[in-house]
């Protein structure tokens, strides 16, 4: 792993903490990105940059069928 910042939130993050379900119907991934992790850190979308990492000790979301998560 080289470069980039590391963002560590609490363990057992679920997909609703990554992005609230109310934002999944936004028309573009770019619009969805503006709401990533906002329930945990409202400033996260302004802080994160390409090449950054989000880590967790245990479970980082569940692999749910049909999940749409924004990529940075």
PDB file of N, CA, C and O in Angstrom:
ATOM      1  N   UNK A   1       0.854  -1.165   0.000  1.00  0.00           N
ATOM      2  CA  UNK A   1       0.000   0.000   0.000  1.00  0.00           C
ATOM      3  C   UNK A   1       0.904   1.233   0.000  1.00  0.00           C
ATOM      4  O   UNK A   1       1.763   1.384   0.868  1.00  0.00           O
ATOM      5  N   UNK A   2       0.705   2.087  -0.957  1.00  0.00           N
ATOM      6  CA  UNK A   2       1.513   3.301  -0.974  1.00  0.00           C
ATOM      7  C   UNK A   2       0.631   4.503  -1.285  1.00  0.00           C
ATOM      8  O   UNK A   2      -0.354   4.399  -2.016  1.00  0.00           O
ATOM      9  N   UNK A   3       1.006   5.642  -0.716  1.00  0.00           N
ATOM     10  CA  UNK A   3       0.256   6.869  -0.952  1.00  0.00           C
ATOM     11  C   UNK A   3      -1.135   6.818  -0.355  1.00  0.00           C
ATOM     12  O   UNK A   3      -1.587   5.774   0.115  1.00  0.00           O
ATOM     13  N   UNK A   4      -1.794   7.933  -0.378  1.00  0.00           N
ATOM     14  CA  UNK A   4      -3.172   7.987   0.091  1.00  0.00           C
ATOM     15  C   UNK A   4      -3.316   8.043   1.597  1.00  0.00           C
ATOM     16  O   UNK A   4      -2.431   7.628   2.345  1.00  0.00           O
ATOM     17  N   UNK A   5      -4.449   8.564   2.022  1.00  0.00           N
ATOM     18  CA  UNK A   5      -4.802   8.604   3.432  1.00  0.00           C
ATOM     19  C   UNK A   5      -5.570   7.350   3.792  1.00  0.00           C
ATOM     20  O   UNK A   5      -6.156   6.702   2.924  1.00  0.00           O
ATOM     21  N   UNK A   6      -5.568   7.006   5.068  1.00  0.00           N
ATOM     22  CA  UNK A   6      -6.327   5.870   5.560  1.00  0.00           C
ATOM     23  C   UNK A   6      -7.434   6.401   6.458  1.00  0.00           C
ATOM     24  O   UNK A   6      -7.173   7.147   7.402  1.00  0.00           O
ATOM     25  N   UNK A   7      -8.662   6.016   6.163  1.00  0.00           N
ATOM     26  CA  UNK A   7      -9.812   6.378   6.985  1.00  0.00           C
ATOM     27  C   UNK A   7     -10.278   5.117   7.695  1.00  0.00           C
ATOM     28  O   UNK A   7     -10.621   4.127   7.048  1.00  0.00           O
ATOM     29  N   UNK A   8     -10.293   5.150   9.031  1.00  0.00           N
ATOM     30  CA  UNK A   8     -10.740   3.999   9.802  1.00  0.00           C
ATOM     31  C   UNK A   8     -11.958   4.409  10.617  1.00  0.00           C
ATOM     32  O   UNK A   8     -11.910   5.338  11.423  1.00  0.00           O
ATOM     33  N   UNK A   9     -13.039   3.697  10.386  1.00  0.00           N
ATOM     34  CA  UNK A   9     -14.260   3.888  11.153  1.00  0.00           C
ATOM     35  C   UNK A   9     -14.392   2.713  12.112  1.00  0.00           C
ATOM     36  O   UNK A   9     -13.498   1.868  12.175  1.00  0.00           O
ATOM     37  N   UNK A  10     -15.477   2.645  12.850  1.00  0.00           N
ATOM     38  CA  UNK A  10     -15.675   1.546  13.796  1.00  0.00           C
ATOM     39  C   UNK A  10     -15.838   0.220  13.057  1.00  0.00           C
ATOM     40  O   UNK A  10     -15.977   0.192  11.834  1.00  0.00           O
ATOM     41  N   UNK A  11     -15.820  -0.868  13.806  1.00  0.00           N
ATOM     42  CA  UNK A  11     -16.002  -2.200  13.225  1.00  0.00           C
ATOM     43  C   UNK A  11     -17.450  -2.411  12.815  1.00  0.00           C
ATOM     44  O   UNK A  11     -18.341  -1.667  13.224  1.00  0.00           O
ATOM     45  N   UNK A  12     -17.668  -3.419  12.016  1.00  0.00           N
ATOM     46  CA  UNK A  12     -18.997  -3.862  11.607  1.00  0.00           C
ATOM     47  C   UNK A  12     -19.798  -2.783  10.867  1.00  0.00           C
ATOM     48  O   UNK A  12     -20.982  -2.582  11.136  1.00  0.00           O
ATOM     49  N   UNK A  13     -19.146  -2.105   9.947  1.00  0.00           N
ATOM     50  CA  UNK A  13     -19.868  -1.132   9.113  1.00  0.00           C
ATOM     51  C   UNK A  13     -20.854  -1.869   8.220  1.00  0.00           C
ATOM     52  O   UNK A  13     -20.535  -2.919   7.662  1.00  0.00           O
ATOM     53  N   UNK A  14     -22.038  -1.319   8.091  1.00  0.00           N
ATOM     54  CA  UNK A  14     -22.978  -1.910   7.145  1.00  0.00           C
ATOM     55  C   UNK A  14     -23.150  -0.964   5.960  1.00  0.00           C
ATOM     56  O   UNK A  14     -22.697   0.180   5.990  1.00  0.00           O
ATOM     57  N   UNK A  15     -23.804  -1.454   4.931  1.00  0.00           N
ATOM     58  CA  UNK A  15     -23.907  -0.674   3.698  1.00  0.00           C
ATOM     59  C   UNK A  15     -24.672   0.637   3.903  1.00  0.00           C
ATOM     60  O   UNK A  15     -24.412   1.614   3.200  1.00  0.00           O
ATOM     61  N   UNK A  16     -25.610   0.674   4.853  1.00  0.00           N
ATOM     62  CA  UNK A  16     -26.340   1.919   5.111  1.00  0.00           C
ATOM     63  C   UNK A  16     -25.449   2.992   5.721  1.00  0.00           C
ATOM     64  O   UNK A  16     -25.747   4.180   5.601  1.00  0.00           O
ATOM     65  N   UNK A  17     -24.366   2.594   6.370  1.00  0.00           N
ATOM     66  CA  UNK A  17     -23.428   3.569   6.900  1.00  0.00           C
ATOM     67  C   UNK A  17     -22.460   4.043   5.818  1.00  0.00           C
ATOM     68  O   UNK A  17     -21.912   5.142   5.908  1.00  0.00           O
ATOM     69  N   UNK A  18     -22.255   3.232   4.823  1.00  0.00           N
ATOM     70  CA  UNK A  18     -21.405   3.639   3.704  1.00  0.00           C
ATOM     71  C   UNK A  18     -22.157   4.652   2.857  1.00  0.00           C
ATOM     72  O   UNK A  18     -21.628   5.711   2.519  1.00  0.00           O
ATOM     73  N   UNK A  19     -23.386   4.322   2.520  1.00  0.00           N
ATOM     74  CA  UNK A  19     -24.255   5.284   1.833  1.00  0.00           C
ATOM     75  C   UNK A  19     -25.698   4.956   2.200  1.00  0.00           C
ATOM     76  O   UNK A  19     -26.144   3.818   2.057  1.00  0.00           O
ATOM     77  N   UNK A  20     -26.413   5.959   2.670  1.00  0.00           N
ATOM     78  CA  UNK A  20     -27.801   5.768   3.072  1.00  0.00           C
ATOM     79  C   UNK A  20     -28.673   5.344   1.907  1.00  0.00           C
ATOM     80  O   UNK A  20     -28.486   5.801   0.780  1.00  0.00           O
ATOM     81  N   UNK A  21     -29.619   4.473   2.184  1.00  0.00           N
ATOM     82  CA  UNK A  21     -30.470   3.938   1.117  1.00  0.00           C
ATOM     83  C   UNK A  21     -31.253   5.036   0.383  1.00  0.00           C
ATOM     84  O   UNK A  21     -31.634   4.857  -0.773  1.00  0.00           O
ATOM     85  N   UNK A  22     -31.490   6.161   1.048  1.00  0.00           N
ATOM     86  CA  UNK A  22     -32.232   7.250   0.390  1.00  0.00           C
ATOM     87  C   UNK A  22     -31.444   7.849  -0.783  1.00  0.00           C
ATOM     88  O   UNK A  22     -32.015   8.547  -1.621  1.00  0.00           O
ATOM     89  N   UNK A  23     -30.139   7.576  -0.842  1.00  0.00           N
ATOM     90  CA  UNK A  23     -29.312   8.131  -1.921  1.00  0.00           C
ATOM     91  C   UNK A  23     -29.077   7.146  -3.067  1.00  0.00           C
ATOM     92  O   UNK A  23     -28.481   7.512  -4.080  1.00  0.00           O
ATOM     93  N   UNK A  24     -29.532   5.912  -2.920  1.00  0.00           N
ATOM     94  CA  UNK A  24     -29.273   4.906  -3.946  1.00  0.00           C
ATOM     95  C   UNK A  24     -30.039   5.155  -5.240  1.00  0.00           C
ATOM     96  O   UNK A  24     -29.712   4.574  -6.275  1.00  0.00           O
ATOM     97  N   UNK A  25     -31.036   5.999  -5.192  1.00  0.00           N
ATOM     98  CA  UNK A  25     -31.804   6.292  -6.404  1.00  0.00           C
ATOM     99  C   UNK A  25     -31.313   7.543  -7.126  1.00  0.00           C
ATOM    100  O   UNK A  25     -31.899   7.956  -8.127  1.00  0.00           O
ATOM    101  N   UNK A  26     -30.248   8.138  -6.624  1.00  0.00           N
ATOM    102  CA  UNK A  26     -29.678   9.283  -7.341  1.00  0.00           C
ATOM    103  C   UNK A  26     -29.222   8.815  -8.716  1.00  0.00           C
ATOM    104  O   UNK A  26     -28.778   7.676  -8.856  1.00  0.00           O
ATOM    105  N   UNK A  27     -29.319   9.654  -9.717  1.00  0.00           N
ATOM    106  CA  UNK A  27     -29.074   9.211 -11.093  1.00  0.00           C
ATOM    107  C   UNK A  27     -27.618   8.883 -11.445  1.00  0.00           C
ATOM    108  O   UNK A  27     -27.375   8.135 -12.392  1.00  0.00           O
ATOM    109  N   UNK A  28     -26.655   9.422 -10.711  1.00  0.00           N
ATOM    110  CA  UNK A  28     -25.257   9.152 -11.078  1.00  0.00           C
ATOM    111  C   UNK A  28     -24.423   8.780  -9.850  1.00  0.00           C
ATOM    112  O   UNK A  28     -24.737   9.158  -8.721  1.00  0.00           O
ATOM    113  N   UNK A  29     -23.368   8.039 -10.105  1.00  0.00           N
ATOM    114  CA  UNK A  29     -22.421   7.689  -9.046  1.00  0.00           C
ATOM    115  C   UNK A  29     -21.790   8.955  -8.479  1.00  0.00           C
ATOM    116  O   UNK A  29     -21.537   9.036  -7.276  1.00  0.00           O
ATOM    117  N   UNK A  30     -21.537   9.927  -9.319  1.00  0.00           N
ATOM    118  CA  UNK A  30     -20.946  11.193  -8.852  1.00  0.00           C
ATOM    119  C   UNK A  30     -21.821  11.833  -7.771  1.00  0.00           C
ATOM    120  O   UNK A  30     -21.304  12.333  -6.772  1.00  0.00           O
ATOM    121  N   UNK A  31     -23.136  11.821  -7.966  1.00  0.00           N
ATOM    122  CA  UNK A  31     -24.043  12.384  -6.960  1.00  0.00           C
ATOM    123  C   UNK A  31     -24.074  11.517  -5.703  1.00  0.00           C
ATOM    124  O   UNK A  31     -24.179  12.036  -4.591  1.00  0.00           O
ATOM    125  N   UNK A  32     -23.983  10.207  -5.876  1.00  0.00           N
ATOM    126  CA  UNK A  32     -23.972   9.312  -4.724  1.00  0.00           C
ATOM    127  C   UNK A  32     -22.722   9.530  -3.872  1.00  0.00           C
ATOM    128  O   UNK A  32     -22.791   9.482  -2.644  1.00  0.00           O
ATOM    129  N   UNK A  33     -21.588   9.768  -4.515  1.00  0.00           N
ATOM    130  CA  UNK A  33     -20.325   9.979  -3.791  1.00  0.00           C
ATOM    131  C   UNK A  33     -20.414  11.110  -2.780  1.00  0.00           C
ATOM    132  O   UNK A  33     -19.744  11.078  -1.748  1.00  0.00           O
ATOM    133  N   UNK A  34     -21.232  12.103  -3.070  1.00  0.00           N
ATOM    134  CA  UNK A  34     -21.366  13.263  -2.187  1.00  0.00           C
ATOM    135  C   UNK A  34     -21.974  12.909  -0.832  1.00  0.00           C
ATOM    136  O   UNK A  34     -21.993  13.736   0.079  1.00  0.00           O
ATOM    137  N   UNK A  35     -22.474  11.673  -0.699  1.00  0.00           N
ATOM    138  CA  UNK A  35     -23.140  11.250   0.536  1.00  0.00           C
ATOM    139  C   UNK A  35     -22.460  10.057   1.202  1.00  0.00           C
ATOM    140  O   UNK A  35     -22.978   9.530   2.187  1.00  0.00           O
ATOM    141  N   UNK A  36     -21.309   9.621   0.685  1.00  0.00           N
ATOM    142  CA  UNK A  36     -20.622   8.460   1.245  1.00  0.00           C
ATOM    143  C   UNK A  36     -20.176   8.726   2.684  1.00  0.00           C
ATOM    144  O   UNK A  36     -19.571   9.757   2.978  1.00  0.00           O
ATOM    145  N   UNK A  37     -20.479   7.797   3.558  1.00  0.00           N
ATOM    146  CA  UNK A  37     -20.084   7.820   4.974  1.00  0.00           C
ATOM    147  C   UNK A  37     -20.571   9.060   5.722  1.00  0.00           C
ATOM    148  O   UNK A  37     -20.054   9.356   6.799  1.00  0.00           O
ATOM    149  N   UNK A  38     -21.541   9.790   5.189  1.00  0.00           N
ATOM    150  CA  UNK A  38     -21.950  11.033   5.838  1.00  0.00           C
ATOM    151  C   UNK A  38     -22.594  10.821   7.198  1.00  0.00           C
ATOM    152  O   UNK A  38     -22.585  11.737   8.020  1.00  0.00           O
ATOM    153  N   UNK A  39     -23.154   9.643   7.465  1.00  0.00           N
ATOM    154  CA  UNK A  39     -23.727   9.401   8.792  1.00  0.00           C
ATOM    155  C   UNK A  39     -22.637   9.264   9.849  1.00  0.00           C
ATOM    156  O   UNK A  39     -22.896   9.468  11.035  1.00  0.00           O
ATOM    157  N   UNK A  40     -21.422   8.920   9.430  1.00  0.00           N
ATOM    158  CA  UNK A  40     -20.301   8.771  10.358  1.00  0.00           C
ATOM    159  C   UNK A  40     -19.407  10.006  10.380  1.00  0.00           C
ATOM    160  O   UNK A  40     -18.846  10.355  11.419  1.00  0.00           O
ATOM    161  N   UNK A  41     -19.279  10.658   9.241  1.00  0.00           N
ATOM    162  CA  UNK A  41     -18.440  11.858   9.131  1.00  0.00           C
ATOM    163  C   UNK A  41     -19.003  12.714   7.991  1.00  0.00           C
ATOM    164  O   UNK A  41     -18.718  12.455   6.822  1.00  0.00           O
ATOM    165  N   UNK A  42     -19.798  13.727   8.329  1.00  0.00           N
ATOM    166  CA  UNK A  42     -20.419  14.555   7.287  1.00  0.00           C
ATOM    167  C   UNK A  42     -19.419  15.211   6.328  1.00  0.00           C
ATOM    168  O   UNK A  42     -19.790  15.588   5.216  1.00  0.00           O
ATOM    169  N   UNK A  43     -18.174  15.348   6.742  1.00  0.00           N
ATOM    170  CA  UNK A  43     -17.151  15.973   5.893  1.00  0.00           C
ATOM    171  C   UNK A  43     -16.370  14.965   5.050  1.00  0.00           C
ATOM    172  O   UNK A  43     -15.519  15.356   4.251  1.00  0.00           O
ATOM    173  N   UNK A  44     -16.651  13.670   5.220  1.00  0.00           N
ATOM    174  CA  UNK A  44     -15.887  12.638   4.514  1.00  0.00           C
ATOM    175  C   UNK A  44     -15.812  12.862   3.007  1.00  0.00           C
ATOM    176  O   UNK A  44     -14.718  12.783   2.448  1.00  0.00           O
ATOM    177  N   UNK A  45     -16.926  13.139   2.319  1.00  0.00           N
ATOM    178  CA  UNK A  45     -16.832  13.320   0.863  1.00  0.00           C
ATOM    179  C   UNK A  45     -15.899  14.457   0.439  1.00  0.00           C
ATOM    180  O   UNK A  45     -15.359  14.434  -0.667  1.00  0.00           O
ATOM    181  N   UNK A  46     -15.711  15.436   1.299  1.00  0.00           N
ATOM    182  CA  UNK A  46     -14.800  16.541   0.985  1.00  0.00           C
ATOM    183  C   UNK A  46     -13.348  16.181   1.277  1.00  0.00           C
ATOM    184  O   UNK A  46     -12.435  16.760   0.689  1.00  0.00           O
ATOM    185  N   UNK A  47     -13.131  15.227   2.184  1.00  0.00           N
ATOM    186  CA  UNK A  47     -11.778  14.846   2.604  1.00  0.00           C
ATOM    187  C   UNK A  47     -11.149  13.780   1.712  1.00  0.00           C
ATOM    188  O   UNK A  47      -9.950  13.826   1.433  1.00  0.00           O
ATOM    189  N   UNK A  48     -11.955  12.826   1.269  1.00  0.00           N
ATOM    190  CA  UNK A  48     -11.420  11.662   0.567  1.00  0.00           C
ATOM    191  C   UNK A  48     -10.945  12.029  -0.836  1.00  0.00           C
ATOM    192  O   UNK A  48     -11.536  12.868  -1.516  1.00  0.00           O
ATOM    193  N   UNK A  49      -9.874  11.384  -1.241  1.00  0.00           N
ATOM    194  CA  UNK A  49      -9.282  11.597  -2.569  1.00  0.00           C
ATOM    195  C   UNK A  49      -8.982  10.249  -3.210  1.00  0.00           C
ATOM    196  O   UNK A  49      -8.873   9.233  -2.523  1.00  0.00           O
ATOM    197  N   UNK A  50      -8.853  10.253  -4.513  1.00  0.00           N
ATOM    198  CA  UNK A  50      -8.478   9.032  -5.214  1.00  0.00           C
ATOM    199  C   UNK A  50      -7.179   8.502  -4.618  1.00  0.00           C
ATOM    200  O   UNK A  50      -6.236   9.258  -4.385  1.00  0.00           O
ATOM    201  N   UNK A  51      -7.142   7.201  -4.378  1.00  0.00           N
ATOM    202  CA  UNK A  51      -5.960   6.579  -3.795  1.00  0.00           C
ATOM    203  C   UNK A  51      -6.034   6.426  -2.286  1.00  0.00           C
ATOM    204  O   UNK A  51      -5.154   5.805  -1.691  1.00  0.00           O
ATOM    205  N   UNK A  52      -7.071   6.982  -1.648  1.00  0.00           N
ATOM    206  CA  UNK A  52      -7.269   6.819  -0.213  1.00  0.00           C
ATOM    207  C   UNK A  52      -7.870   5.442   0.070  1.00  0.00           C
ATOM    208  O   UNK A  52      -8.372   4.768  -0.830  1.00  0.00           O
ATOM    209  N   UNK A  53      -7.805   5.044   1.340  1.00  0.00           N
ATOM    210  CA  UNK A  53      -8.308   3.743   1.768  1.00  0.00           C
ATOM    211  C   UNK A  53      -9.300   3.913   2.912  1.00  0.00           C
ATOM    212  O   UNK A  53      -9.159   4.807   3.746  1.00  0.00           O
ATOM    213  N   UNK A  54     -10.302   3.046   2.936  1.00  0.00           N
ATOM    214  CA  UNK A  54     -11.203   2.917   4.077  1.00  0.00           C
ATOM    215  C   UNK A  54     -10.972   1.512   4.615  1.00  0.00           C
ATOM    216  O   UNK A  54     -11.097   0.533   3.880  1.00  0.00           O
ATOM    217  N   UNK A  55     -10.639   1.414   5.893  1.00  0.00           N
ATOM    218  CA  UNK A  55     -10.329   0.111   6.484  1.00  0.00           C
ATOM    219  C   UNK A  55     -11.211  -0.154   7.691  1.00  0.00           C
ATOM    220  O   UNK A  55     -11.754   0.764   8.307  1.00  0.00           O
ATOM    221  N   UNK A  56     -11.337  -1.420   8.008  1.00  0.00           N
ATOM    222  CA  UNK A  56     -12.054  -1.867   9.189  1.00  0.00           C
ATOM    223  C   UNK A  56     -11.385  -3.116   9.729  1.00  0.00           C
ATOM    224  O   UNK A  56     -10.786  -3.886   8.979  1.00  0.00           O
ATOM    225  N   UNK A  57     -11.490  -3.312  11.032  1.00  0.00           N
ATOM    226  CA  UNK A  57     -10.860  -4.474  11.655  1.00  0.00           C
ATOM    227  C   UNK A  57     -11.619  -5.756  11.393  1.00  0.00           C
ATOM    228  O   UNK A  57     -11.020  -6.812  11.187  1.00  0.00           O
ATOM    229  N   UNK A  58     -12.926  -5.663  11.400  1.00  0.00           N
ATOM    230  CA  UNK A  58     -13.722  -6.889  11.278  1.00  0.00           C
ATOM    231  C   UNK A  58     -14.516  -6.881   9.985  1.00  0.00           C
ATOM    232  O   UNK A  58     -13.979  -7.228   8.933  1.00  0.00           O
ATOM    233  N   UNK A  59     -15.760  -6.501  10.041  1.00  0.00           N
ATOM    234  CA  UNK A  59     -16.627  -6.573   8.865  1.00  0.00           C
ATOM    235  C   UNK A  59     -16.787  -5.181   8.267  1.00  0.00           C
ATOM    236  O   UNK A  59     -17.214  -4.250   8.951  1.00  0.00           O
ATOM    237  N   UNK A  60     -16.451  -5.044   7.015  1.00  0.00           N
ATOM    238  CA  UNK A  60     -16.656  -3.790   6.291  1.00  0.00           C
ATOM    239  C   UNK A  60     -17.766  -4.036   5.279  1.00  0.00           C
ATOM    240  O   UNK A  60     -17.504  -4.428   4.142  1.00  0.00           O
ATOM    241  N   UNK A  61     -18.984  -3.807   5.692  1.00  0.00           N
ATOM    242  CA  UNK A  61     -20.192  -3.999   4.881  1.00  0.00           C
ATOM    243  C   UNK A  61     -20.433  -5.478   4.605  1.00  0.00           C
ATOM    244  O   UNK A  61     -19.546  -6.318   4.758  1.00  0.00           O
ATOM    245  N   UNK A  62     -21.611  -5.753   4.209  1.00  0.00           N
ATOM    246  CA  UNK A  62     -21.981  -7.106   3.813  1.00  0.00           C
ATOM    247  C   UNK A  62     -22.017  -7.140   2.299  1.00  0.00           C
ATOM    248  O   UNK A  62     -22.338  -6.140   1.656  1.00  0.00           O
ATOM    249  N   UNK A  63     -21.694  -8.271   1.739  1.00  0.00           N
ATOM    250  CA  UNK A  63     -21.745  -8.428   0.289  1.00  0.00           C
ATOM    251  C   UNK A  63     -23.181  -8.770  -0.084  1.00  0.00           C
ATOM    252  O   UNK A  63     -23.535  -9.938  -0.244  1.00  0.00           O
ATOM    253  N   UNK A  64     -23.986  -7.750  -0.218  1.00  0.00           N
ATOM    254  CA  UNK A  64     -25.407  -7.953  -0.498  1.00  0.00           C
ATOM    255  C   UNK A  64     -25.671  -7.929  -1.991  1.00  0.00           C
ATOM    256  O   UNK A  64     -25.114  -7.091  -2.700  1.00  0.00           O
ATOM    257  N   UNK A  65     -26.508  -8.831  -2.484  1.00  0.00           N
ATOM    258  CA  UNK A  65     -26.852  -8.795  -3.898  1.00  0.00           C
ATOM    259  C   UNK A  65     -27.479  -7.442  -4.256  1.00  0.00           C
ATOM    260  O   UNK A  65     -28.335  -6.935  -3.531  1.00  0.00           O
ATOM    261  N   UNK A  66     -27.057  -6.881  -5.350  1.00  0.00           N
ATOM    262  CA  UNK A  66     -27.630  -5.624  -5.810  1.00  0.00           C
ATOM    263  C   UNK A  66     -27.072  -4.386  -5.135  1.00  0.00           C
ATOM    264  O   UNK A  66     -27.566  -3.284  -5.374  1.00  0.00           O
ATOM    265  N   UNK A  67     -26.056  -4.539  -4.300  1.00  0.00           N
ATOM    266  CA  UNK A  67     -25.482  -3.358  -3.642  1.00  0.00           C
ATOM    267  C   UNK A  67     -24.851  -2.454  -4.673  1.00  0.00           C
ATOM    268  O   UNK A  67     -24.145  -2.911  -5.572  1.00  0.00           O
ATOM    269  N   UNK A  68     -25.114  -1.148  -4.536  1.00  0.00           N
ATOM    270  CA  UNK A  68     -24.487  -0.141  -5.409  1.00  0.00           C
ATOM    271  C   UNK A  68     -23.733   0.815  -4.505  1.00  0.00           C
ATOM    272  O   UNK A  68     -24.341   1.641  -3.824  1.00  0.00           O
ATOM    273  N   UNK A  69     -22.437   0.709  -4.494  1.00  0.00           N
ATOM    274  CA  UNK A  69     -21.633   1.573  -3.662  1.00  0.00           C
ATOM    275  C   UNK A  69     -20.724   2.418  -4.542  1.00  0.00           C
ATOM    276  O   UNK A  69     -20.133   1.906  -5.493  1.00  0.00           O
ATOM    277  N   UNK A  70     -20.608   3.694  -4.239  1.00  0.00           N
ATOM    278  CA  UNK A  70     -19.749   4.553  -5.068  1.00  0.00           C
ATOM    279  C   UNK A  70     -18.276   4.225  -4.874  1.00  0.00           C
ATOM    280  O   UNK A  70     -17.829   3.951  -3.761  1.00  0.00           O
ATOM    281  N   UNK A  71     -17.542   4.255  -5.952  1.00  0.00           N
ATOM    282  CA  UNK A  71     -16.089   4.058  -5.900  1.00  0.00           C
ATOM    283  C   UNK A  71     -15.417   5.413  -6.012  1.00  0.00           C
ATOM    284  O   UNK A  71     -15.875   6.280  -6.757  1.00  0.00           O
ATOM    285  N   UNK A  72     -14.346   5.594  -5.285  1.00  0.00           N
ATOM    286  CA  UNK A  72     -13.614   6.865  -5.316  1.00  0.00           C
ATOM    287  C   UNK A  72     -12.383   6.746  -6.156  1.00  0.00           C
ATOM    288  O   UNK A  72     -11.639   7.715  -6.301  1.00  0.00           O
TER     289      UNK A  72
END
